Every structure is written in C-alpha cells, then in structure tokens.
Amino acid sequence: KGVMEGYNGTIFAYGQTGSGKSFTMQGVVDPSSQKGIIPRAFEHIFESIQCAENAKFLLRASYLEIYNEDVRDLLGADTKQKLE
C-alpha cells in the first residue's frame, strides 16, 4: 500500500546458499499457487495502477545478487557479468 502512495519499497532476501531465496522471490509459473514474491507484487502494483484515476506512476525495479562481494544484475542481459 505504501508503494502505491509514493514510498520506496525493498524486499531483501538473505540466507545460506541453497536455502530457497531465489524460489521464494521468483517461484514458478505453473501452478500459479507457487508464484514468487516478485510476480505477485508486480500483479498487485499493475492492478492498482489500472484502477487509479488522475495519477501518473513511475515504476522502477532492480533484482540484484550479492555473492562473495560480487554484485550481479539478475534482470540484465548477462546475469553472469559483475557490476562495479
């Protein structure tokens, strides 16, 4: 609700390798009951935008991985490329 009022939102997943962070964030398309946080949040945001009247929205999203002090953009064309 706060995001739709103009506040920034952050979802931070932290944990041991193999603990299910990526699955929790992404999930799977089918069955829809196993969608992750990201697709569910996007659905909610876009539904709210469609219902809004007389308002403009700017939606910006990033999906980063930090592992062994290397940062990678998981939405980029090359998810293996390290960022500075």
C-alpha positions as CSV (number, residue, x, y, z in Angstrom):
1,K,0.0,0.0,0.0
2,G,2.8,2.4,0.8
3,V,4.5,1.8,-2.5
4,M,1.3,3.0,-4.3
5,E,1.4,6.1,-2.2
6,G,4.9,7.0,-3.4
7,Y,7.1,5.4,-0.9
8,N,10.1,3.3,-2.0
9,G,9.8,-0.5,-1.3
10,T,12.5,-3.0,-0.8
11,I,12.4,-6.8,-0.5
12,F,15.6,-8.2,0.9
13,A,16.3,-11.9,0.9
14,Y,19.2,-13.1,2.9
15,G,20.4,-16.6,3.7
16,Q,22.6,-19.5,3.1
17,T,23.2,-20.9,-0.4
18,G,20.5,-23.3,-1.4
19,S,18.1,-22.1,1.3
20,G,15.3,-21.2,-1.2
21,K,15.8,-17.4,-1.6
22,S,15.5,-17.5,-5.4
23,F,12.5,-19.7,-5.4
24,T,10.8,-17.5,-2.8
25,M,11.5,-14.4,-4.9
26,Q,10.7,-15.9,-8.4
27,G,8.7,-19.1,-7.8
28,V,7.3,-21.0,-10.8
29,V,4.6,-20.0,-13.3
30,D,2.6,-23.2,-13.0
31,P,0.9,-24.0,-10.7
32,S,0.1,-20.3,-10.0
33,S,-0.1,-21.1,-6.3
34,Q,3.8,-21.3,-6.4
35,K,4.4,-17.9,-7.9
36,G,7.1,-16.0,-6.0
37,I,7.0,-12.6,-4.3
38,I,8.2,-10.7,-7.4
39,P,5.4,-11.8,-9.8
40,R,2.8,-11.4,-7.1
41,A,4.0,-7.9,-6.2
42,F,4.0,-6.9,-9.9
43,E,0.5,-8.2,-10.3
44,H,-0.7,-6.2,-7.3
45,I,1.1,-3.0,-8.4
46,F,-0.2,-3.1,-12.0
47,E,-3.7,-3.9,-10.9
48,S,-3.6,-0.8,-8.6
49,I,-2.2,1.3,-11.4
50,Q,-5.1,0.2,-13.7
51,C,-7.7,1.2,-11.0
52,A,-6.1,4.6,-10.3
53,E,-7.6,7.8,-11.8
54,N,-5.9,11.1,-12.5
55,A,-2.4,9.8,-11.4
56,K,0.9,9.1,-13.1
57,F,3.2,6.3,-12.0
58,L,6.9,5.6,-12.5
59,L,7.8,2.0,-11.7
60,R,11.5,1.1,-11.4
61,A,12.7,-2.4,-10.4
62,S,16.0,-4.0,-9.8
63,Y,16.9,-7.5,-8.9
64,L,20.5,-7.8,-7.6
65,E,22.6,-10.7,-6.3
66,I,25.4,-10.1,-3.9
67,Y,27.6,-13.1,-3.5
68,N,31.2,-13.2,-2.3
69,E,31.3,-9.4,-2.6
70,D,30.4,-9.6,-6.3
71,V,27.2,-7.8,-7.4
72,R,25.2,-9.0,-10.4
73,D,22.1,-7.6,-12.1
74,L,19.7,-10.5,-12.4
75,L,17.4,-8.5,-14.8
76,G,20.3,-7.6,-17.1
77,A,21.1,-9.3,-20.5
78,D,24.1,-11.1,-19.0
79,T,23.4,-12.2,-15.4
80,K,26.9,-13.5,-15.0
81,Q,28.5,-10.1,-15.6
82,K,29.8,-8.4,-12.4
83,L,28.8,-4.8,-11.7
84,E,31.2,-2.2,-10.4
